[in-house]
Amino acid sequence: MTPVLDGETYTFATRGLYNGMSLMGDHQTGSFWDHVTGECLHGPLKGRRLDLEPLRHMRADQALAQFPDARIGRSRLPLPFGLAAGLMKVLVRLTRGRFLPPGFAGSMGAEDPRRPRLEMGLGVWTDSVSRYYPLEVLKAKGGVLFDVIDRSDLLIYLDPVSGTPTPLFADGQDAEWDGSDLRLEDGAFVRNGRLYDPSGDELPTEQPLHLFARWYGFSLTFPNCEIYGDAGEGSE
């Protein structure tokens, strides 16, 4: 998400919760923004939208391999917050994934019951399609699946280093792991989030907008979203 609107750079902070997720607010106008879609929800800039770019989940060592001059921010939770986080993990297990921290449920609209509330998965969206890929479905397929979204061939794989689902636009219907490389049927391969041709030359790597999120967050942000497999694999 780019913080520039009409040539002006805005600065943001977390202002509260919206649909059980962080709600951003800008310092310049006091407007409130959806941190997933970039849409201004309330305030003087309501209806405006920040430009979005795909953001890849990666570990610090992956980031430094790709961006050697990157600055890595580190912080440690104060002890009370760390204890609270541990307690919440226990409560989530005891309630079979239904527990939400105080204040979360009150910020949420009507939930979509098609998937478990706290299930993790990859949400992908374009201007015309939003689709959710449950993490358990991706794991059941060996960590690799091919699909078609908005008439574009899509590859989704579980990154072997970070363990997070990663999407990119790529042709093919089959792939297999070669160590940490994912080799496609035409000889091209994916390494550290980048696409290479069979000779090892890097190819343009394009990704759709996506979010590794819990089901409640993605489904509340994109009501009536598709779920992978519901309309048939490879559906448009």
C-alpha positions as CSV (number, residue, x, y, z in Angstrom):
1,M,0.0,0.0,0.0
2,T,1.5,3.3,-1.0
3,P,0.9,6.3,1.4
4,V,0.9,8.9,-1.4
5,L,-2.4,10.5,-2.5
6,D,-2.5,13.4,-4.9
7,G,1.2,13.9,-4.5
8,E,1.1,14.1,-0.7
9,T,2.6,11.5,1.6
10,Y,0.4,10.6,4.5
11,T,1.5,9.0,7.8
12,F,-0.6,6.4,9.6
13,A,-1.1,4.7,13.0
14,T,-3.4,2.1,14.3
15,R,-6.6,3.7,15.6
16,G,-8.7,0.7,16.6
17,L,-10.5,-2.4,15.2
18,Y,-12.7,-2.9,12.1
19,N,-14.0,-6.3,11.3
20,G,-11.7,-7.7,13.9
21,M,-8.6,-6.3,12.2
22,S,-6.5,-3.2,12.6
23,L,-8.0,0.1,11.5
24,M,-5.6,2.7,10.2
25,G,-5.9,6.4,10.7
26,D,-3.9,9.2,9.0
27,H,-2.4,12.0,11.0
28,Q,-3.0,14.6,8.3
29,T,-6.9,14.5,8.1
30,G,-8.0,12.1,10.8
31,S,-9.6,9.8,8.2
32,F,-9.9,6.1,8.8
33,W,-8.7,3.5,6.3
34,D,-9.1,-0.2,5.6
35,H,-5.6,-1.7,5.8
36,V,-6.4,-4.4,3.3
37,T,-8.2,-2.6,0.5
38,G,-6.7,0.8,1.0
39,E,-10.2,2.4,1.0
40,C,-11.0,5.4,3.2
41,L,-14.0,4.4,5.3
42,H,-14.7,7.6,7.3
43,G,-13.5,11.1,7.4
44,P,-12.7,13.9,4.9
45,L,-11.1,11.5,2.4
46,K,-14.0,8.9,2.6
47,G,-14.3,7.0,-0.7
48,R,-10.6,7.7,-1.7
49,R,-8.3,4.7,-2.1
50,L,-4.6,4.2,-1.7
51,D,-2.7,2.3,-4.5
52,L,-1.9,-1.3,-3.6
53,E,1.0,-3.5,-4.4
54,P,1.4,-7.2,-3.6
55,L,3.4,-7.8,-0.4
56,R,5.2,-11.0,0.1
57,H,5.5,-12.7,3.5
58,M,9.2,-13.6,4.1
59,R,11.7,-14.2,6.9
60,A,14.4,-11.7,7.6
61,D,17.1,-13.8,5.9
62,Q,14.9,-14.0,2.7
63,A,14.5,-10.3,2.7
64,L,18.2,-9.6,3.1
65,A,19.0,-12.1,0.3
66,Q,16.7,-10.2,-2.0
67,F,17.3,-6.7,-0.6
68,P,20.8,-6.6,0.9
69,D,20.5,-3.0,2.0
70,A,17.1,-3.5,3.8
71,R,16.8,-2.3,7.4
72,I,15.2,-4.9,9.6
73,G,13.1,-3.7,12.5
74,R,13.0,-5.8,15.7
75,S,11.0,-5.5,18.8
76,R,10.3,-7.6,21.8
77,L,6.8,-7.8,23.4
78,P,6.7,-6.6,27.0
79,L,6.2,-9.5,29.4
80,P,2.5,-8.8,30.1
81,F,1.7,-8.7,26.3
82,G,3.7,-11.9,25.8
83,L,1.8,-13.7,28.6
84,A,-1.5,-12.4,27.2
85,A,-0.6,-13.8,23.7
86,G,0.2,-17.2,25.2
87,L,-3.1,-17.2,27.1
88,M,-5.0,-16.4,23.9
89,K,-3.4,-19.3,22.1
90,V,-4.6,-21.6,24.9
91,L,-8.1,-20.2,24.7
92,V,-8.2,-20.6,21.0
93,R,-7.3,-24.3,21.3
94,L,-9.8,-24.9,24.2
95,T,-12.7,-23.2,22.2
96,R,-11.7,-25.0,19.0
97,G,-10.9,-21.8,17.1
98,R,-13.9,-19.7,18.2
99,F,-12.2,-17.5,20.8
100,L,-11.6,-13.8,19.9
101,P,-9.9,-11.3,22.2
102,P,-12.2,-8.7,24.0
103,G,-13.4,-6.0,21.6
104,F,-12.9,-8.0,18.4
105,A,-16.3,-9.4,18.1
106,G,-18.0,-6.1,18.7
107,S,-16.2,-4.6,15.7
108,M,-17.4,-7.3,13.3
109,G,-20.4,-7.7,11.0
110,A,-22.3,-10.9,10.4
111,E,-19.8,-13.7,9.9
112,D,-19.7,-16.1,7.0
113,P,-20.3,-19.6,8.3
114,R,-18.8,-21.5,5.3
115,R,-15.4,-21.9,6.9
116,P,-14.1,-21.9,10.6
117,R,-13.8,-18.4,12.0
118,L,-10.1,-18.6,12.7
119,E,-9.0,-20.7,9.8
120,M,-5.9,-19.5,8.1
121,G,-5.7,-19.2,4.3
122,L,-4.7,-17.2,1.3
123,G,-7.1,-14.6,0.0
124,V,-6.6,-13.4,-3.6
125,W,-8.5,-10.7,-5.3
126,T,-8.7,-8.8,-8.6
127,D,-11.0,-6.0,-9.7
128,S,-13.7,-8.6,-10.4
129,V,-12.9,-11.8,-8.4
130,S,-12.1,-12.5,-4.7
131,R,-11.2,-16.1,-3.8
132,Y,-10.1,-17.8,-0.6
133,Y,-7.7,-20.8,-0.5
134,P,-7.8,-22.6,2.9
135,L,-4.4,-23.5,4.1
136,E,-5.4,-27.1,4.9
137,V,-6.5,-27.5,1.2
138,L,-3.1,-26.3,0.0
139,K,-1.3,-28.6,2.4
140,A,-3.5,-31.5,1.2
141,K,-2.3,-30.9,-2.3
142,G,1.3,-31.1,-1.4
143,G,1.8,-27.4,-0.9
144,V,1.3,-26.6,-4.6
145,L,-1.9,-25.9,-6.6
146,F,-2.7,-24.4,-10.0
147,D,-5.9,-22.3,-10.6
148,V,-7.3,-19.7,-13.0
149,I,-8.4,-16.4,-11.6
150,D,-9.9,-13.7,-13.7
151,R,-8.7,-15.6,-16.8
152,S,-5.1,-15.6,-15.6
153,D,-3.2,-18.8,-14.8
154,L,-2.2,-18.8,-11.1
155,L,0.3,-20.8,-9.1
156,I,0.0,-21.0,-5.3
157,Y,2.7,-22.8,-3.3
158,L,3.8,-23.0,0.3
159,D,7.1,-21.3,0.6
160,P,9.6,-23.9,2.0
161,V,11.4,-21.3,4.1
162,S,8.7,-19.1,5.6
163,G,5.9,-21.6,5.5
164,T,3.5,-19.1,4.1
165,P,1.4,-19.5,0.9
166,T,2.7,-17.5,-2.0
167,P,0.9,-16.8,-5.3
168,L,2.3,-15.8,-8.6
169,F,1.0,-15.8,-12.2
170,A,2.6,-18.7,-14.1
171,D,1.6,-21.1,-16.8
172,G,1.4,-24.8,-16.1
173,Q,-0.5,-27.6,-14.5
174,D,2.2,-29.5,-12.7
175,A,5.3,-28.8,-10.6
176,E,7.5,-30.7,-8.2
177,W,10.0,-29.7,-5.5
178,D,13.8,-29.9,-6.1
179,G,15.2,-29.0,-2.7
180,S,13.9,-25.5,-2.1
181,D,13.2,-24.8,-5.8
182,L,9.8,-25.5,-7.3
183,R,10.3,-26.8,-10.9
184,L,7.4,-26.3,-13.4
185,E,6.6,-28.7,-16.2
186,D,8.2,-26.4,-18.8
187,G,11.5,-26.3,-17.0
188,A,11.0,-22.9,-15.4
189,F,11.5,-22.8,-11.7
190,V,10.6,-20.7,-8.7
191,R,13.4,-19.8,-6.2
192,N,13.0,-17.5,-3.2
193,G,9.8,-16.1,-4.6
194,R,11.2,-15.3,-8.1
195,L,10.6,-17.0,-11.4
196,Y,13.4,-18.2,-13.6
197,D,13.5,-19.8,-17.1
198,P,15.2,-23.2,-17.6
199,S,18.6,-21.6,-18.2
200,G,18.4,-19.7,-14.9
201,D,17.7,-16.2,-16.3
202,E,15.2,-14.3,-14.2
203,L,11.7,-13.8,-15.6
204,P,9.3,-11.0,-14.7
205,T,7.5,-12.2,-11.6
206,E,3.9,-10.9,-11.3
207,Q,1.6,-11.5,-8.3
208,P,-2.0,-10.8,-7.7
209,L,-3.1,-8.8,-4.7
210,H,-3.3,-11.3,-1.8
211,L,-3.4,-11.6,2.0
212,F,-2.5,-14.5,4.3
213,A,-5.3,-14.1,6.8
214,R,-7.9,-15.7,8.9
215,W,-11.2,-16.6,7.3
216,Y,-13.3,-14.1,9.2
217,G,-11.0,-11.2,8.2
218,F,-11.0,-12.0,4.5
219,S,-14.7,-12.9,4.2
220,L,-15.8,-9.7,6.0
221,T,-13.6,-7.6,3.8
222,F,-14.8,-9.4,0.6
223,P,-18.4,-10.6,1.3
224,N,-19.6,-13.5,-0.7
225,C,-16.0,-14.3,-1.9
226,E,-15.4,-17.5,-3.7
227,I,-13.8,-20.5,-1.9
228,Y,-11.3,-22.6,-3.9
229,G,-13.0,-25.7,-5.1
230,D,-16.6,-24.6,-4.6
231,A,-17.1,-23.7,-8.2
232,G,-14.6,-26.3,-9.6
233,E,-10.9,-26.1,-9.8
234,G,-9.6,-23.7,-12.4
235,S,-12.9,-21.8,-12.5
236,E,-12.9,-18.3,-14.0
